Amino acid sequence: MQIVTMNATTGKLKLVNGAFWSSLEDFANEKVRLILTFGAGSTGKSVLASMLGCAMHEDSRRADMFPTFLKRVTNFNGRTMTEGIWASSPISLPGVEGKYIILDMMSEGEIGAFQGKLQASRKEDNIHKMLALMSEVASTFVFTMSVDEPRKSHWDLLGLAMAETRENMVIRANGKNVSAPSNQQLNLKSHNSPSLILAHRLGAGGVGYSGVCNTNDFSVNQQELHDRAAAAKTDLTKDEASGKPIFEMIERNFQAMKNGNHEGIPYVYNPLPTIAQGTNDKSRFDWLGKAAYDYSAGQHCQIFDRMNSSRWRCKSSSRPGAPAQYRLMIENMVETLKAQAPVRLVSWRGQDNPTALTADKIKVVLEQGIAEMNSIGPLPRSELWRKIMQDRCLGEIVQYLDFEYGESSGKYSDTTKTGILKTISDGLVELGLGTIPDPVDMEARWKELDKKWTSKTPFDTGINGWFSEHPLLEAVMDTCKEDGGEPHIVLLNEMHETLEAEWTAILANRQRQIAEEALRQALETNWWQNFWDEWKLYIVAGAILMVPVMLIFCRIWGMVAGTCRTCASCCGDWGDTTTTTKIITVQQGGGSSSHNAPLEKGPAVPFASALAVPAGGAPSSSGGDPYARIENINNTIKQLQKRASK
């Protein structure tokens, strides 16, 4: 049953909604172990998956058959290449809690477009993305090869099945290779490691080994397999050229496996013999010339049962026949899966706490992972795992150097950090603003700032410490240092030299300002003396000329004062505060009477005594009784009134 495929038009991975998901409903809460077979084309991958199902099912009639394809066969009879990822129905093994599900993934390295539409390079990218996705959820990877010992190219391909390769893919894509944060949150993340089984191909009859079978009791020669696994580790870990970096990555990404008295080996050997028996047994086992089984229900398990016949178990050249050895090694693989296939612990967005993978979580987990893989662009073409990590490392080591030594400031690895050069630069800004006016204090502050640089942790020590905290990138440490670290260190040293020159300029500028200020103050202190020295002749000459002018002005002001005094003499008493007034009434016959009338106190006004008489009247006199003069005026007014009435 197909569960994952790719869209031939858009090139995107997608989940297939089919019968597989309904087959999980009865086991929703049970733990699940996913067993993934992967490898290049024509390595027996899908045949192995089908035979493994026959060995694991108590009733072989229930075992699922996976699609197989043999290029040499012209009559395909409906056969097709595996596309995407296919899954078996859940399988129970005696004595083991939970279910097993066998997954068969499409072959890597096949030439040609996908479904005649999607170009080969994009198809390969999707295969690598699917493999990286399964690194988070598969319990065991079964890697099939067509050679009797893994080559370096096989170890490199294994790099794609590692969780850290997938993590690097995502971070490299999201970080654009420049400043990708090492703690970037992922949609999907595993919290324990899978196991790894290497299913390489033995020559016909087991050629190249002293024998994977103990001929006396028809059992697996486990010591032979353990010794071979240990020898491969020794060869890989000699130096970088032989594959030490990739072995160290495998060691970090897969759990340690039981290999007899050999420790620290993250895989087991489980080779499968080549099945090339020609026309023997009705050509059932001529797998180099024809398909392993007919493409109809139950045919694969019939072939598996036939492998156990006495025809093939009997000793031939001191060894059982290849079909019997094949079945024996499949059964040995089942025992390995029972003992060393862990239940994966996973978390995803919305489920932060690690949880065991159960049947009801598979779909959610794959949906999260597929969405994340679809966000990743094209992948490098050669040594993919190494190229992905190199690209990520080049960005992250520069980021580390900037936050530790350079001019970066802010959030880094969940803490707030400020680079040394940033601290020095900020200090120089303060010094340039004059917050510390005294040059002596300025120099003391500069020494304090510069000491942060001169006493810093050496670059090599800091970088080595950073790599020890980022084991994902240790495999590309030397290249990363050479291409990313060393050029950036040169840049940082040049930046420090620039800051030193800036400090020199700031100090010189301050000293110049102080000298100019001292000169200005000195000039301000002697300004009057300088003024007198410059203008004294003009001042003396002006004073002499002003004497006659002032005399003339004195005479003018004297005349003005006399005029004002004369004018003021005609004014009455401005201070008169009289409160009564005498009123004189003239009676007919010349008599008069007078009385006093009270007046409210008002403002003092001038008072002038004067007498006006009409023409022909008695002459005025400023002397005499004033009241008499008033009576005369009154009489005059009356006479004028009489004349006017006539």
VOGU-3710 file (C-alpha; in Angstrom, 3 decimals, decimal comma):
1> mqivtmnatt> 0,000/0,000/0,000  1,511/3,286/-1,083  1,629/5,960/1,632  3,989/8,627/0,204  4,591/9,684/-3,393  5,572/12,770/-5,347  3,564/14,948/-7,680  5,105/14,572/-11,127  3,919/18,066/-12,114  4,795/20,162/-9,059
11> gklklvngaf> 7,622/17,995/-7,765  6,199/18,121/-4,221  6,013/15,154/-1,852  2,522/14,210/-0,768  0,790/11,769/1,568  -1,412/9,160/-0,076  -4,818/8,712/1,517  -5,530/5,029/1,030  -6,401/1,749/2,678  -3,257/1,744/4,807
21> wssledfane> -4,587/4,340/7,229  -7,804/2,465/7,862  -5,742/-0,681/8,586  -4,262/1,153/11,584  -7,569/1,963/13,249  -7,700/-1,249/15,269  -4,192/-0,594/16,629  -4,459/3,172/17,131  -2,841/3,291/20,582  -0,243/0,585/20,056
31> kvrliltfga> 3,435/1,405/19,674  4,748/1,024/16,147  8,180/0,180/14,766  8,758/1,201/11,146  11,315/-0,952/9,266  12,552/0,874/6,147  14,378/-0,845/3,281  16,337/1,484/1,015  19,184/1,402/-1,458  20,019/1,670/-5,120
41> gstgksvlas> 18,103/-0,063/-7,887  18,666/-3,782/-8,560  19,961/-4,469/-5,060  17,072/-6,742/-4,059  15,475/-4,104/-1,831  11,805/-4,777/-2,587  12,353/-8,556/-2,688  13,951/-8,354/0,754  10,959/-6,358/2,062  8,533/-8,928/0,690
51> mlgcamheds> 10,487/-11,896/2,084  10,844/-10,145/5,422  7,049/-9,911/5,601  6,785/-13,648/4,934  9,232/-14,379/7,757  7,511/-12,059/10,253  3,906/-13,191/9,638  2,736/-16,365/11,365  0,295/-16,752/8,487  2,315/-16,037/5,345
61> rradmfptfl> -0,888/-15,618/3,363  -1,325/-12,255/5,085  2,131/-10,997/4,110  2,155/-7,994/1,790  3,968/-8,139/-1,530  5,994/-5,113/-2,557  6,363/-3,980/-6,193  9,428/-5,405/-7,907  11,000/-4,568/-11,201  13,820/-6,165/-13,146
71> krvtnfngrt> 15,200/-4,243/-16,097  16,422/-7,376/-17,851  12,919/-8,820/-17,990  11,005/-7,747/-21,090  7,612/-9,117/-20,028  6,845/-7,093/-16,911  3,427/-8,738/-16,316  2,163/-5,594/-14,617  5,336/-5,078/-12,602  6,446/-1,556/-11,882
81> mtegiwassp> 9,228/0,211/-10,058  8,535/1,209/-6,491  7,320/4,806/-6,444  7,468/6,791/-3,233  7,124/4,713/-0,062  5,034/1,553/0,283  3,920/0,064/3,602  2,806/-3,315/4,837  -0,116/-3,883/7,147  0,790/-4,021/10,882
91> islpgvegky> 2,659/-7,156/11,956  2,912/-8,722/15,432  5,969/-10,619/16,637  5,750/-13,007/19,597  7,115/-11,528/22,811  7,319/-7,969/21,480  4,961/-5,168/22,528  3,404/-3,220/19,678  3,400/-3,656/15,918  5,937/-3,715/13,105
101> iildmmsege> 5,339/-2,090/9,719  7,672/-2,757/6,795  8,331/0,228/4,513  9,878/-0,081/1,066  11,229/3,116/-0,488  11,846/3,790/-4,171  15,358/3,142/-5,399  18,038/5,785/-5,350  20,134/6,565/-8,428  17,726/5,371/-11,118
111> igafqgklqa> 18,073/7,193/-14,442  15,063/8,815/-16,032  12,222/11,170/-15,251  9,517/10,329/-12,745  6,377/9,201/-14,588  7,882/10,772/-17,685  7,348/14,293/-16,333  9,485/15,204/-13,337  13,133/15,556/-14,312  15,591/13,070/-12,848
121> srkednihkm> 17,455/15,592/-10,664  14,265/16,714/-8,911  13,224/13,079/-8,519  16,537/12,296/-6,816  16,123/15,331/-4,540  12,750/13,985/-3,430  14,170/10,521/-2,779  16,837/12,060/-0,583  14,231/14,169/1,204  12,055/11,104/1,842
131> lalmsevast> 15,045/9,267/3,264  15,931/12,222/5,458  12,312/12,444/6,621  12,269/8,767/7,602  15,379/9,326/9,730  13,071/10,844/12,334  10,484/8,054/12,454  11,945/4,744/11,214  13,005/2,319/13,945  15,422/0,421/11,717
141> fvftmsvdep> 17,036/1,138/8,364  17,862/-1,877/6,202  20,410/-0,746/3,608  20,707/-3,048/0,592  23,839/-3,160/-1,578  24,914/-5,179/-4,583  28,531/-5,563/-3,383  30,063/-7,870/-0,812  31,410/-4,991/1,328  30,153/-1,412/1,703
151> rkshwdllgl> 32,135/1,105/-0,340  32,691/4,767/0,519  29,827/5,736/-1,790  27,531/3,537/0,286  28,637/5,166/3,521  28,046/8,571/1,948  24,513/7,565/0,961  23,936/6,489/4,551  24,518/10,108/5,505  21,095/10,891/4,064
161> amaetrenmv> 19,408/8,574/6,546  20,660/10,597/9,492  18,545/12,937/11,569  21,278/15,553/11,643  21,454/15,585/7,833  17,749/16,297/7,720  18,142/18,982/10,378  20,939/20,540/8,352  18,775/20,440/5,232  16,022/22,396/6,958
171> irangknvsa> 18,299/24,916/8,653  20,357/25,394/5,494  17,176/26,099/3,524  15,649/28,456/6,097  18,903/30,185/6,943  19,957/30,760/3,314  23,473/29,534/4,237  24,325/32,819/5,951  23,049/33,103/9,484  21,004/30,048/10,154
181> psnqqlnlks> 20,516/29,666/13,886  21,704/26,346/15,223  18,700/26,075/17,531  16,099/26,644/14,846  12,797/24,929/15,688  11,855/22,040/13,421  8,376/20,826/12,505  9,410/17,279/13,379  12,151/16,068/15,693  13,204/12,663/17,043
191> hnspslilah> 14,632/12,103/20,509  16,264/8,691/20,145  18,235/6,924/17,425  17,268/4,129/15,034  19,189/0,930/14,381  21,002/0,092/11,138  21,275/-3,230/9,299  23,656/-3,538/6,349  22,282/-6,069/3,869  25,092/-6,311/1,352
201> rlgaggvgys> 25,311/-9,000/-1,323  27,463/-12,091/-1,073  28,675/-13,904/-4,132  26,892/-17,092/-5,114  27,218/-19,581/-2,289  28,718/-17,024/0,058  31,960/-16,458/-1,806  34,216/-13,962/-0,035  33,313/-15,083/3,486  34,568/-18,116/5,296
211> gvcntndfsv> 30,876/-18,840/5,592  27,891/-17,076/7,083  26,432/-20,452/7,986  27,645/-22,997/10,466  27,359/-26,111/8,355  27,116/-28,495/11,264  23,830/-27,106/12,624  22,645/-24,782/9,837  22,904/-21,633/11,971  24,301/-18,167/11,369
221> nqqelhdraa> 27,997/-17,761/11,959  27,535/-14,708/14,175  31,232/-14,344/15,002  32,033/-14,030/11,325  29,497/-11,212/10,987  30,697/-9,420/14,122  34,332/-9,593/13,019  33,436/-8,280/9,565  31,520/-5,373/11,087  34,461/-4,538/13,356
231> aaktdltkde> 36,906/-4,724/10,432  34,774/-2,260/8,475  34,885/0,146/11,414  38,664/-0,137/11,558  38,996/0,593/7,855  36,618/3,556/8,038  38,229/5,245/11,022  41,801/5,301/9,769  41,664/8,858/8,499  39,370/11,378/6,832
241> asgkpifemi> 40,035/10,070/3,349  38,989/6,554/4,339  35,673/7,743/5,777  36,278/8,704/9,406  33,927/11,734/9,330  31,016/9,751/7,962  31,578/6,955/10,479  31,512/9,478/13,300  28,231/10,812/11,957  26,787/7,310/11,718
251> ernfqamkng> 27,931/6,721/15,282  26,042/9,825/16,440  22,888/9,127/14,470  22,371/5,390/14,941  22,254/3,425/18,153  25,131/1,147/19,104  24,381/-2,418/18,026  25,331/-5,706/19,628  28,295/-7,197/17,808  29,622/-9,863/20,138
261> nhegipyvyn> 32,610/-8,574/22,073  33,091/-5,636/19,700  31,789/-2,344/21,085  30,912/1,023/19,604  29,652/-0,242/16,263  26,444/1,511/15,086  25,357/-1,222/12,667  25,181/-4,981/12,186  26,107/-7,024/9,170  23,327/-9,158/7,715
271> plptiaqgtn> 24,510/-10,107/4,213  22,284/-11,877/1,705  23,674/-14,320/-0,844  23,251/-13,829/-4,551  20,491/-16,094/-5,882  21,677/-17,375/-9,274  20,835/-21,077/-9,472  20,066/-21,183/-13,165  17,562/-23,798/-14,216  17,745/-25,730/-10,965
281> dksrfdwlgk> 14,459/-26,237/-9,143  12,461/-25,199/-12,206  14,395/-21,915/-12,425  12,683/-20,608/-9,307  15,968/-19,159/-8,072  17,473/-17,695/-11,208  17,053/-14,156/-9,903  19,714/-12,715/-12,175  17,781/-13,803/-15,248  14,171/-13,488/-14,113
291> aaydysagqh> 12,026/-11,908/-11,421  12,208/-13,388/-7,939  8,497/-14,257/-7,913  5,415/-13,883/-10,006  3,494/-10,711/-9,435  0,389/-12,307/-7,937  -0,900/-12,775/-4,403  1,078/-15,146/-2,204  3,770/-15,968/-4,783  6,551/-14,315/-2,775
301> cqifdrmnss> 5,847/-16,413/0,322  5,677/-19,601/-1,762  9,225/-18,866/-2,920  10,240/-18,116/0,664  8,838/-21,461/1,825  10,589/-23,268/-1,034  13,933/-21,919/0,223  13,569/-24,164/3,248  13,347/-27,358/1,232  15,852/-30,114/1,835
311> rwrcksssrp> 17,141/-29,555/-1,691  18,737/-26,304/-0,614  19,483/-27,080/3,028  21,670/-30,012/2,159  25,422/-29,415/2,191  26,961/-28,524/-1,134  30,679/-27,761/-1,177  30,574/-27,662/2,639  27,797/-25,028/2,560  24,024/-25,069/2,211
321> gapaqyrlmi> 22,607/-23,715/-1,029  22,189/-19,982/-1,575  18,364/-20,045/-1,279  18,585/-21,709/2,129  21,248/-19,224/3,247  19,040/-16,358/2,020  16,127/-17,546/4,138  18,428/-18,129/7,111  19,727/-14,546/6,909  16,166/-13,165/6,580
331> enmvetlkaq> 15,220/-15,050/9,751  18,370/-13,703/11,410  17,272/-10,192/10,460  13,896/-10,791/12,111  15,658/-11,756/15,348  17,713/-8,543/15,144  14,530/-6,514/14,682  12,928/-8,176/17,694  15,886/-7,319/19,910  17,266/-4,049/18,531
341> apvrlvswrg> 14,526/-2,063/16,780  13,587/0,808/19,131  10,240/2,574/19,309  11,007/6,107/18,157  10,303/9,058/20,440  9,160/12,065/18,440  7,849/15,591/18,917  6,331/18,061/16,474  4,743/21,475/16,389  1,884/21,389/18,858
351> qdnptaltad> 3,381/18,359/20,631  6,549/19,572/22,320  7,004/16,647/24,715  8,663/13,536/23,230  6,113/10,798/22,776  6,358/7,206/21,597  5,331/6,695/17,989  1,974/4,961/17,911  -0,247/3,966/15,005  -2,530/6,967/15,387
361> kikvvleqgi> 0,411/9,399/15,262  2,078/8,140/12,079  -0,076/10,206/9,734  0,290/13,421/11,736  4,047/12,976/11,999  4,467/12,283/8,284  2,286/15,259/7,336  4,480/17,551/9,450  7,662/16,092/7,995  6,464/16,229/4,370
371> aemnsigplp> 5,491/19,891/4,743  8,954/20,613/6,080  10,705/18,686/3,299  8,650/20,500/0,652  9,987/23,817/1,949  13,523/22,780/1,027  14,850/23,722/-2,384  17,261/21,854/-4,674  19,999/19,824/-2,977  23,710/19,572/-3,807
381> rselwrkimq> 24,572/16,806/-6,219  27,761/15,274/-4,742  28,479/13,986/-1,232  25,163/15,470/-0,251  25,471/15,033/3,495  28,867/16,723/3,534  27,853/19,579/1,228  24,735/20,310/3,269  26,717/20,486/6,481  29,497/22,532/4,906
391> drclgeivqy> 27,010/25,138/3,728  25,395/25,289/7,125  28,731/25,352/8,927  30,059/28,256/6,854  27,105/30,369/7,969  27,053/29,278/11,598  30,777/29,590/12,286  30,710/33,181/10,988  27,679/33,831/13,173  29,501/32,413/16,204
401> ldfeygessg> 32,617/34,492/15,554  30,528/37,661/15,173  28,632/37,121/18,429  31,749/36,069/20,336  34,413/38,367/18,877  32,782/40,647/16,316  30,186/43,390/16,185  26,975/41,348/16,524  24,644/41,812/19,458  21,353/40,206/20,402
411> kysdttktgi> 19,845/36,750/20,890  22,194/33,862/20,236  21,670/30,266/21,412  18,877/31,349/23,767  21,105/33,934/25,479  21,834/37,603/24,906  25,385/38,073/23,685  27,486/41,012/22,542  30,670/40,604/20,535  33,932/42,073/21,816
421> lktisdglve> 34,311/44,461/18,882  30,729/45,622/19,399  31,542/46,451/23,048  34,672/48,338/21,968  32,791/50,176/19,215  30,044/51,279/21,622  32,699/52,465/24,073  34,383/54,524/21,355  31,043/56,159/20,547  30,784/57,292/24,174
431> lglgtipdpv> 34,361/58,550/24,147  33,703/60,431/20,925  30,663/62,139/22,456  32,825/63,535/25,246  31,134/61,738/28,138  34,624/61,390/29,614  36,266/64,834/29,204  39,679/64,169/30,736  42,165/62,590/28,286  43,779/60,668/31,129
441> dmearwkeld> 40,433/59,105/32,021  39,774/58,520/28,330  43,009/56,576/27,979  42,148/54,525/31,057  38,760/53,700/29,554  40,346/52,745/26,233  42,773/50,402/27,959  39,818/48,790/29,701  38,016/48,327/26,380  41,034/47,137/24,435
451> kkwtsktpfd> 41,898/44,621/27,139  38,737/42,732/26,212  40,356/42,074/22,837  43,933/41,485/23,909  42,850/39,052/26,652  40,155/37,266/24,604  39,973/33,504/24,251  42,226/32,557/21,315  40,326/32,011/18,092  41,431/28,370/17,739
461> tgingwfseh> 40,352/27,554/21,276  37,005/29,254/20,824  36,292/27,557/17,492  37,268/24,117/18,796  34,986/24,649/21,767  32,178/25,681/19,438  32,595/22,505/17,380  32,514/20,404/20,545  29,118/21,968/21,272  27,975/21,328/17,694
471> plleavmdtc> 28,848/17,689/16,999  26,586/17,779/13,947  29,265/19,791/12,171  32,438/18,095/13,365  32,582/15,981/10,209  33,285/19,113/8,141  35,321/20,956/10,769  38,569/21,273/8,810  36,878/22,544/5,644  34,631/24,833/7,646
481> kedggephiv> 37,599/26,360/9,468  39,541/26,880/6,271  36,722/28,295/4,144  34,682/30,094/6,788  36,551/30,565/10,035  40,003/31,670/8,929  38,906/34,343/6,402  36,508/35,787/8,965  39,204/35,848/11,642  41,368/37,949/9,289
491> llnemhetle> 38,419/40,309/8,839  37,878/40,589/12,603  41,548/41,460/13,167  41,308/44,162/10,526  38,177/45,512/12,175  40,053/45,751/15,477  42,868/47,657/13,790  40,268/50,066/12,418  38,896/50,632/15,917  42,417/51,321/17,197
501> aewtailanr> 42,866/53,974/14,489  39,475/55,424/15,420  40,581/55,662/19,062  43,739/57,476/18,060  41,670/59,990/16,105  39,219/60,479/19,007  42,049/61,136/21,484  43,814/63,564/19,125  40,549/65,394/18,513  39,909/65,736/22,236
511> qrqiaeealr> 43,406/67,026/22,881  42,925/69,589/20,098  39,608/70,682/21,636  41,254/71,159/25,024  44,076/73,254/23,494  41,564/75,436/21,626  39,510/75,922/24,789  42,591/76,953/26,756  43,505/79,484/24,083  39,971/80,887/24,065
521> qaletnwwqn> 39,967/81,299/27,846  43,353/82,999/27,738  42,080/85,439/25,157  38,925/86,179/27,178  40,944/86,952/30,341  42,939/89,843/28,646  40,235/91,263/26,420  39,899/94,668/28,200  43,599/95,288/28,156  43,702/94,341/24,488
531> fwdewklyiv> 40,732/96,585/23,809  42,334/99,575/25,579  45,621/99,056/23,818  43,883/99,033/20,472  41,415/101,927/20,985  42,946/104,256/23,613  43,924/107,031/21,150  40,423/107,156/19,757  38,934/107,160/23,255  41,108/110,132/24,426
541> agailmvpvm> 40,441/112,109/21,255  36,741/111,513/21,589  36,714/112,641/25,222  38,459/115,939/24,362  36,013/116,651/21,551  33,046/115,965/23,776  33,895/118,695/26,368  32,715/121,723/24,268  29,769/119,722/23,030  28,687/119,042/26,588
551> lifcriwgmv> 29,025/122,744/27,471  26,736/123,694/24,603  24,186/121,115/25,717  24,329/122,478/29,289  23,289/125,949/28,097  20,488/124,536/25,997  19,098/122,529/28,885  19,325/125,579/31,170  17,108/127,559/28,791  14,657/124,671/28,602
561> agtcrtcasc> 14,506/124,501/32,393  13,742/128,241/32,694  10,908/128,003/30,194  9,366/125,113/32,049  9,620/126,960/35,351  7,789/130,006/33,905  4,979/127,874/32,545  4,552/126,075/35,829  4,130/129,370/37,802  0,653/129,996/36,379
571> cgdwgdtttt> -0,690/126,813/37,825  -2,694/126,813/41,072  -2,276/124,728/44,079  -2,265/121,137/42,831  -2,598/120,063/46,394  -5,905/121,993/47,238  -8,173/119,629/49,147  -11,042/122,089/49,986  -14,237/120,352/51,081  -16,624/123,389/51,194
581> tkiitvqqgg> -17,602/126,042/48,693  -19,040/129,481/49,415  -21,976/130,410/47,158  -22,918/134,102/46,933  -26,328/135,008/45,642  -26,940/138,616/44,466  -30,407/139,945/45,320  -32,311/142,584/43,430  -31,452/145,929/44,778  -27,795/145,013/45,075
591> gssshnaple> -28,070/142,888/48,181  -26,311/139,524/48,427  -26,207/136,512/50,620  -23,802/133,615/50,956  -23,737/130,125/52,408  -21,398/127,214/52,473  -22,216/124,015/50,532  -20,428/120,744/51,368  -18,477/119,080/48,583  -17,276/115,589/48,327
601> kgpavpfasa> -13,583/115,289/48,400  -12,297/114,865/44,920  -9,073/115,067/43,107  -7,036/118,163/43,732  -7,289/120,556/40,749  -5,598/123,797/39,992  -7,456/126,933/41,126  -6,964/130,324/39,530  -8,608/133,545/40,552  -9,828/135,547/37,534
611> lavpaggaps> -12,532/138,031/36,657  -14,057/138,622/33,266  -16,233/141,719/32,564  -18,038/142,700/29,466  -16,941/145,549/27,316  -17,709/148,932/28,842  -17,918/147,397/32,252  -15,925/148,236/35,265  -12,264/147,554/34,960  -11,065/144,254/36,344
621> ssggdpyari> -8,880/144,144/39,258  -7,045/141,389/40,735  -7,410/143,038/44,059  -10,524/143,690/46,174  -13,150/141,381/47,520  -13,485/138,366/45,318  -17,060/137,914/46,244  -17,866/141,418/45,118  -16,304/140,653/41,786  -18,487/137,604/41,472
631> eninntikql> -21,582/139,661/42,232  -20,594/142,125/39,513  -20,197/139,260/37,070  -23,602/137,950/38,044  -25,171/141,379/37,506  -23,547/141,605/34,152  -24,951/138,245/33,126  -28,441/139,325/34,128  -28,186/142,522/32,134  -27,108/140,526/29,115
641> qkrask> -30,049/138,202/29,545  -32,465/141,119/29,623  -31,027/142,559/26,443  -31,290/139,209/24,781  -34,995/138,886/25,721  -35,985/142,202/24,137
//
